[in-house]
Amino acid sequence: MKMSRRTRGIAATLAMGLVAAACGGGGDSGSGAKAGDAPGDEGPPVSGGRVIYALEAETNAGWCLAESQLAISGIQVAKTIYDTLVQPDESGKMLPMLAESVEPNATFDSWTIKIREGVKFHDGTKLDAEVVKNNLDAYRGKYDGRSPLLFVFVLQNIKAVDVTDPMTVTITTKTPWPALPSFLYSSGRLGMSAQAQLDSKDNCDKDLIGTGPFKLKEWKLNDHFTAVKNPDYWQKDADGTQLPYLDEIEYRPVPDTDSRVEGVQTGQFDMIHTNGGEAVSQLQPLADSGTINMIANSDAAEVTYLMANEAKAPFDNLDARKAVAYGINREEFKKLRAAGLQDVASGPFAPGNLGYLEDTGFPEFDVAKAKEHAAAYKKATGKDLSFTMSYAADASTKISAELLQSQLADSGIEMKLTSTDQAALIDRAIGGDFELAYFRNHPGGDPDNQYVWWHSSSPVNFGKINDPQVDKALDDGRVESDEAKRAGIYEGMNERFADQVHNIWLVWSLWTVSSQPNVHGVFGPDVDGEKPFTGLASGHPVTGLWVDGGGA
């Protein structure tokens, strides 16, 4: 059963994963196949076999989902073990998954969720309304024993979650909330855990029990995460074949992009997940020669940007933010660091997303204006404009950071650099322990999903934006059900971001999944009769992955 047309028309993909700070951007597809398509005629899927899949980072804190801080690699692994109540189709509209239906009342402040019959967790326990309620309460900080960080605020607009009958849950919200289905997906982060995992005092992050297509076999930190087929998985493909097709999938954290590219080229890895035009430029010749399969697209693109901490000097000063914005040559950055394959970003909302504007009025490269605003900053504070930018310790990102440093030096702006690993950079952001940070975040979907990142009341408003106009737009956009009016609200907010230079946008992301020629089914089977979602910015399903020969 599908959602009502009204609900599907309003809900869109949430791509909310906690920031993945790395070299990235977005724009045009650079794939050997059509953007978003699987390469060639893959033929009928076969069952059996295994793949080794290299990801950009380890998930140090584990997968106690309510409490986890999952960047993209963690989300990818979570999609292997857990299912969500809803999932996106090709257009990003939310369709039921573990839910059989998700229906709002006329005012969008009460939602009825019917739970799918016959679904079991990996430990054999039943998925029912009670465990769904407990999961939702755990995410929003209302379940004893679980202490969430991010989702307490993300889901604070939920007033109550009630079990209506053994297979029905009703969510009551504090305000009308047309985008709620997007939050029930949360880029695949809002998976349903078994009661035993929810109640595990010491091992919730390690003893993973979902309803997903694979079950945890072994996790060795910083080495590998191995999952084996769930033989009792509830989904079958259109031909009635039991899913998933693979017998086993092994993830390996490989932070260095070049090492991932080399690994898929040599056959060390069956699959890799990479970001950015530079990686595509390395992989494209391999795809053209038939050495690998490659899918690259900017669907539901994130944005790579410089995030200023507006709660401390120098970026509590608008002239400082404008000086940096005018001092960066983004076209040069696109050419030298994105291989010309990623579009310069005008704001956080990429083309095709509600709120997108081709021209937001964001400052264009102008050395004279950069010097003018740097001088205004010095006049107001008595100090030269000088600060430190934090970035994730990756060789490619280091080169990008050094290019930006050189560009700003041409305007007389001193930018020092400091690097750390991805997890530590996220921790710094949470603690406000930075001046400027090189970030990648805000993937496409309903703009209401950005409320948590920008509203002044949010604990994960990393940039410490405190702008009444932004707050009003976020509040108004959340409750508005008319799509045309919502578009106007978020377009206006986009222009406000540019005017106040709340972030310094660089490029939109370009994500790539590359694999050996015998690996197929990256996007998985159809979703409730609809084509599956093609965005790669928050991982992809593994239910439909298969290899030539299978277990033969």
C-alpha positions in Angstrom: 0.0 0.0 0.0 1.3 3.4 -0.9 1.0 6.7 0.9 -1.8 9.0 -0.1 -1.1 11.2 -3.1 -1.3 14.3 -0.8 1.3 12.9 1.5 3.6 11.9 -1.3 3.3 15.3 -2.9 4.6 17.0 0.2 7.1 14.6 1.7 10.5 14.4 0.1 13.8 12.8 0.9 15.5 13.7 4.1 19.2 13.5 3.8 20.1 14.5 7.2 23.3 12.5 8.0 25.5 14.1 10.4 28.2 16.0 8.5 30.8 14.1 6.6 33.7 16.6 6.6 35.9 15.8 3.6 36.8 17.0 0.1 33.5 17.2 -1.8 31.2 19.2 -3.8 28.5 18.9 -6.4 27.2 19.5 -9.9 27.2 17.7 -13.2 27.4 14.0 -13.4 30.8 12.7 -14.6 29.9 9.1 -15.0 30.6 6.7 -17.8 27.0 5.6 -17.6 24.1 8.0 -17.5 23.8 9.8 -14.2 22.0 7.7 -11.8 21.8 4.6 -14.0 23.3 1.3 -13.6 25.9 0.7 -16.3 24.9 -1.5 -19.2 22.4 -4.3 -19.4 23.0 -6.1 -16.1 20.8 -9.1 -16.8 18.7 -11.1 -14.3 20.1 -11.0 -10.7 21.5 -14.2 -9.2 21.9 -15.1 -5.5 25.0 -15.8 -3.6 28.6 -14.4 -3.4 30.2 -11.6 -1.4 31.6 -8.2 -1.9 34.3 -6.2 -0.2 33.3 -2.5 0.0 35.7 0.3 0.9 34.2 3.4 2.6 35.8 6.8 3.5 35.7 6.4 7.3 35.2 4.2 10.3 32.2 4.8 12.6 34.0 4.8 16.0 30.9 5.3 18.2 29.1 2.3 16.8 25.4 1.9 15.8 23.2 2.5 18.8 21.2 4.5 16.3 19.4 6.8 18.7 22.8 7.9 20.2 25.0 7.6 17.1 26.7 10.3 15.1 26.6 8.7 11.7 28.4 10.3 8.8 27.9 8.9 5.4 29.9 5.7 5.9 28.0 4.9 9.1 24.7 5.5 7.3 25.8 3.1 4.6 26.5 0.4 7.1 23.3 1.1 9.0 21.3 0.5 5.8 22.8 -3.0 5.7 21.5 -3.9 9.2 18.4 -1.8 9.7 15.3 -0.9 7.8 13.3 2.4 8.2 9.6 3.0 8.4 9.7 4.8 5.0 12.1 5.0 2.1 12.4 7.3 -1.0 11.5 6.4 -4.5 13.2 7.7 -7.7 11.8 11.2 -7.2 12.6 11.3 -3.5 9.0 10.9 -2.4 8.6 8.8 0.7 6.9 5.4 0.4 6.2 2.9 3.2 8.9 0.4 4.1 8.4 -1.2 7.5 5.3 0.9 7.7 2.4 -0.4 5.6 1.0 3.2 5.4 1.7 6.6 6.8 -1.3 9.0 6.8 -1.8 12.5 8.1 -5.0 14.1 9.3 -6.3 17.2 7.5 -4.1 19.6 9.5 -0.9 17.6 9.4 -0.5 17.4 13.2 -1.5 13.8 13.7 -0.1 10.9 11.7 -1.3 7.3 11.7 1.4 4.6 11.0 0.2 1.1 10.2 3.1 -1.4 10.8 3.8 -4.1 8.2 2.7 -7.6 9.3 5.1 -10.5 9.4 8.4 -8.6 9.9 10.9 -10.0 12.4 14.1 -8.7 13.9 17.3 -10.7 13.6 16.7 -12.2 17.0 13.4 -13.6 16.0 11.2 -11.0 17.9 8.3 -9.4 16.1 8.1 -5.9 14.7 5.0 -4.3 16.2 3.6 -1.0 17.3 5.2 -1.2 20.8 8.7 -1.6 19.6 8.2 1.1 17.0 7.0 3.5 19.7 9.9 2.6 21.9 12.3 3.3 19.0 10.7 6.7 18.2 10.7 7.6 21.9 14.4 6.6 22.2 15.3 8.9 19.3 13.5 11.8 20.8 14.9 11.3 24.3 11.8 9.9 25.9 12.9 6.3 26.6 14.7 5.3 29.8 18.2 4.1 29.2 18.8 5.8 26.0 20.4 9.3 25.8 20.3 10.7 22.2 22.2 13.7 21.1 21.1 14.9 17.7 17.6 13.5 17.5 16.3 15.1 20.7 16.2 18.3 18.8 15.4 16.9 15.4 12.2 15.3 16.6 11.3 17.9 19.3 8.2 18.8 17.3 6.7 15.5 18.2 4.3 15.9 21.1 3.5 12.2 21.7 3.8 8.7 20.2 1.0 6.4 21.1 0.2 2.8 20.4 -3.3 2.8 19.0 -3.5 -1.0 18.5 -0.9 -3.8 18.3 0.1 -2.8 14.8 -0.7 0.9 14.7 1.2 4.0 16.1 -0.1 7.5 16.2 2.3 10.5 16.2 0.9 13.8 17.4 3.0 16.9 16.6 3.1 20.3 18.3 2.5 22.1 15.0 1.4 21.1 11.6 4.4 19.1 10.1 3.9 18.2 6.5 7.5 17.0 6.1 7.3 14.4 9.0 7.7 11.4 6.7 11.1 12.7 5.6 12.2 12.7 9.3 11.0 9.1 9.6 13.7 8.3 7.0 16.5 10.7 8.0 18.8 9.4 5.2 18.4 5.9 6.5 19.5 6.9 10.0 16.1 6.3 11.7 16.3 2.5 11.6 14.3 0.3 13.8 16.2 -1.6 16.5 15.0 -4.7 18.3 13.9 -4.3 21.9 17.0 -6.2 23.1 19.3 -3.7 21.5 17.3 -0.7 22.8 17.5 -2.0 26.3 21.2 -3.0 26.2 22.9 -1.0 28.9 26.5 -1.6 27.8 26.5 -3.0 24.2 23.8 -1.1 22.3 26.5 0.2 20.0 27.9 -3.2 19.3 25.2 -5.8 19.5 23.2 -4.7 16.4 19.8 -6.2 15.9 17.7 -4.8 13.1 15.2 -6.2 10.6 17.5 -5.4 7.7 18.8 -7.6 4.8 22.0 -8.5 6.6 23.0 -9.5 10.1 26.2 -8.5 11.9 28.9 -11.2 11.9 32.0 -9.3 13.1 33.2 -5.8 13.6 36.9 -5.1 14.1 37.4 -1.4 14.7 39.4 0.3 12.0 39.7 -2.9 10.0 36.4 -4.4 8.8 32.7 -4.8 9.4 31.3 -8.0 8.1 27.6 -8.8 7.7 25.9 -12.0 6.5 22.6 -12.6 4.7 19.5 -12.5 6.8 17.7 -15.7 5.6 14.4 -14.6 7.0 14.4 -11.1 5.5 10.8 -10.0 4.7 11.4 -8.6 1.2 11.4 -10.5 -2.1 12.0 -9.1 -5.6 9.4 -8.7 -8.3 10.0 -12.3 -9.4 9.6 -13.7 -5.9 13.3 -14.2 -5.3 14.3 -13.9 -1.6 16.3 -10.8 -0.9 19.1 -9.9 -0.4 21.0 -11.6 -3.2 24.5 -11.6 -1.6 25.6 -14.0 1.1 28.0 -11.6 2.7 29.2 -8.0 2.5 32.4 -6.7 4.2 33.0 -3.0 4.7 36.5 -1.6 5.1 37.3 1.9 6.3 39.8 3.5 3.8 40.0 7.3 4.5 42.5 8.0 1.7 40.6 8.5 -1.6 43.6 7.5 -3.7 43.9 4.3 -1.9 40.3 3.5 -2.5 40.7 4.3 -6.2 43.8 2.1 -6.5 42.1 -0.7 -4.6 39.2 -1.0 -7.0 41.6 -0.7 -9.9 43.7 -3.6 -8.7 40.8 -5.7 -7.5 41.6 -5.4 -3.8 38.0 -4.0 -3.4 34.9 -5.0 -5.2 33.2 -1.6 -4.5 34.2 1.9 -3.4 32.3 5.0 -2.5 34.0 8.3 -3.3 33.2 12.0 -3.5 34.3 14.8 -5.7 35.3 15.6 -9.3 38.9 14.7 -8.7 38.0 11.1 -7.9 35.8 10.9 -10.9 38.6 12.2 -13.2 40.7 9.3 -11.9 38.0 6.7 -12.2 36.6 7.8 -15.6 39.3 6.2 -17.8 38.9 2.9 -15.9 35.2 3.0 -16.6 35.7 4.0 -20.2 38.0 1.0 -20.7 35.6 -1.4 -19.0 38.0 -2.1 -16.1 35.3 -1.0 -13.6 31.6 0.0 -13.5 31.0 3.5 -12.3 27.9 5.4 -11.3 28.3 9.2 -10.5 25.7 11.8 -9.9 24.7 14.9 -8.0 21.2 13.7 -7.2 20.1 15.2 -3.8 23.5 16.9 -3.7 25.2 18.1 -0.6 27.3 21.3 -0.6 30.9 21.7 0.2 31.5 25.0 2.1 33.4 26.9 4.7 31.4 27.1 7.9 32.2 30.1 10.1 31.7 30.1 13.8 29.6 33.3 14.3 29.8 33.1 18.1 33.4 34.1 18.2 35.9 36.5 16.5 36.6 37.1 13.8 33.4 35.7 12.2 31.0 37.4 14.6 31.7 40.3 12.3 29.9 40.4 8.9 32.8 42.2 7.2 35.1 39.3 8.1 32.7 36.8 6.5 32.3 39.0 3.4 36.1 39.5 3.1 36.6 35.7 3.0 33.7 35.2 0.5 35.0 37.9 -1.9 38.6 36.6 -1.5 37.9 33.0 -2.7 38.0 32.3 -6.4 35.4 29.5 -6.6 35.7 29.1 -10.4 39.4 28.4 -9.9 38.6 26.0 -7.1 36.1 24.2 -9.3 38.7 23.9 -12.1 41.7 22.9 -9.9 40.1 20.8 -7.1 36.9 19.5 -8.8 38.3 18.7 -12.2 35.7 21.1 -13.6 33.0 18.5 -12.9 31.2 20.1 -10.0 29.1 23.3 -10.2 29.9 26.3 -8.1 27.2 26.5 -5.4 24.9 29.5 -5.1 23.6 28.3 -1.7 22.8 25.1 0.2 19.9 24.0 -2.0 21.2 22.3 -5.2 19.3 22.4 -8.6 16.1 20.5 -8.4 15.6 21.1 -4.7 12.9 23.2 -3.2 14.5 26.6 -2.3 17.1 26.5 -5.1 18.0 29.8 -6.8 20.5 30.2 -9.6 21.5 33.6 -8.3 21.1 34.3 -4.6 23.3 37.3 -4.6 26.2 35.5 -3.0 29.5 37.5 -3.2 31.5 36.8 -6.3 35.3 36.7 -6.4 36.7 40.3 -6.1 40.1 41.0 -4.6 39.3 44.7 -4.2 36.1 44.1 -2.3 37.9 41.4 -0.2 40.5 44.0 0.8 37.8 46.6 1.5 35.9 44.4 3.9 39.1 43.2 5.6 40.0 46.9 6.1 36.5 47.5 7.6 37.0 44.6 9.9 40.4 46.1 11.1 38.8 49.5 11.6 36.1 48.1 13.8 38.3 45.7 15.8 41.8 47.1 15.5 43.0 43.7 14.3 44.1 42.3 11.0 41.9 39.6 9.7 43.5 36.3 10.7 42.0 33.0 11.7 42.5 29.2 11.5 40.6 26.8 9.3 40.0 23.2 10.5 39.7 20.4 8.0 39.6 16.6 7.9 43.1 14.9 7.5 43.0 13.7 4.0 45.7 14.3 1.3 43.2 15.6 -1.2 41.4 17.9 1.3 44.8 19.3 2.4 45.5 20.4 -1.2 42.1 22.1 -1.4 42.7 23.8 1.9 46.1 25.1 0.8 44.5 26.4 -2.4 42.0 28.4 -0.4 44.8 29.6 1.9 46.7 30.9 -1.2 43.7 32.6 -2.7 43.0 34.5 0.6 46.6 35.5 0.9 46.3 37.4 -2.3 43.8 39.7 -0.5 46.0 40.1 2.5 44.0 37.7 4.6 45.9 35.2 6.8 44.3 31.8 7.1 46.2 29.2 9.1 45.4 25.5 8.7 44.9 22.7 11.2 43.9 19.1 10.4 42.3 16.3 12.4 40.4 13.1 11.6 36.7 13.3 10.5 35.3 12.2 13.9 37.3 14.7 15.8 36.3 17.5 13.4 32.7 16.7 14.1 33.4 16.8 17.8 35.0 20.2 17.4 31.9 21.4 15.5 29.6 20.1 18.3 31.7 21.9 20.9 32.1 25.1 18.9 35.9 24.6 19.1 36.7 26.2 15.7 36.9 29.5 13.8 36.4 28.3 10.2 35.8 24.7 9.1 35.9 22.9 5.8 32.6 21.0 5.7 30.2 19.0 3.6 26.6 18.8 4.6 22.9 19.7 3.8 22.1 17.1 1.2 18.9 17.5 -0.9 15.4 16.8 0.2 12.8 18.8 2.1 14.4 22.1 3.3 12.7 21.6 6.6 15.4 19.0 7.3 17.9 21.9 7.6 16.0 23.3 10.6 18.3 21.5 13.0 21.4 22.9 11.4 20.5 26.6 11.3 17.8 27.5 13.9 19.2 29.6 16.7 17.7 27.3 19.3 19.3 24.1 17.9 22.2 22.5 19.8 23.7 21.4 16.5 23.6 24.8 14.9 27.4 24.4 14.5 27.9 27.8 12.9 26.0 29.5 15.8 23.8 31.4 13.3 21.5 33.7 15.3 19.4 35.4 12.7 15.7 36.2 13.4 15.0 36.2 9.6 16.4 32.7 9.2 14.5 31.5 12.3 11.3 32.9 11.0 11.7 31.3 7.6 12.5 27.9 9.2 9.4 28.2 11.5 7.1 29.3 8.7 8.4 26.7 6.2 7.9 23.9 8.7 4.1 24.4 9.1 3.2 25.5 5.5 1.6 22.8 3.4 1.3 24.9 0.2 4.3 23.9 -2.0 4.4 27.2 -3.9 4.4 29.2 -0.6 7.0 26.9 0.9 9.3 27.5 -2.2 9.0 31.2 -1.7 9.9 31.0 2.0 13.0 28.9 1.4 14.1 30.9 -1.6 13.9 34.0 0.6 16.0 32.3 3.3 18.5 31.3 0.6 18.9 35.0 -0.3 19.3 35.9 3.4 22.1 33.4 3.8 23.9 35.0 0.9 23.3 38.6 2.2 24.7 37.7 5.6 27.3 35.2 4.3 26.3 32.7 7.0 28.3 30.1 5.1 30.8 30.4 2.3 29.5 28.0 -0.4 32.0 26.3 -2.7 30.6 23.5 -4.9 27.8 20.9 -4.9 28.8 17.3 -4.3 29.4 14.6 -6.8 29.2 11.1 -5.4 30.5 8.0 -7.1 30.1 4.2 -6.6 32.6 2.3 -8.5 32.8 -1.5 -8.7 34.3 -4.5 -10.4 32.4 -5.3 -13.7 30.8 -8.4 -12.0 29.0 -6.3 -9.4 25.5 -5.1 -10.1 22.3 -3.7 -8.5 23.6 -0.6 -6.7 20.2 1.0 -6.4 18.4 -2.1 -5.5 15.0 -3.4 -6.6 11.9 -1.2 -7.2 10.3 0.5 -4.2 6.7 -0.5 -4.0 6.5 -0.6 -7.8 8.4 2.6 -8.2 12.0 3.1 -9.4 14.4 3.4 -6.5 16.1 6.5 -5.4 19.4 7.3 -7.2 21.1 9.7 -4.8 24.4 8.5 -3.4 25.0 11.3 -0.9 23.7 9.2 2.0 24.7 5.8 0.8 22.5 3.3 -1.1 20.6 0.1 -0.5 22.5 -3.2 -0.5 19.4 -5.4 -0.8 19.7 -5.6 -4.6 23.5 -6.0 -4.9 24.5 -9.2 -6.8 27.6 -10.6 -8.5 28.0 -12.6 -11.6 27.9 -16.3 -10.8 26.5 -15.7 -7.3 27.5 -18.6 -5.1 28.5 -20.8 -8.0 
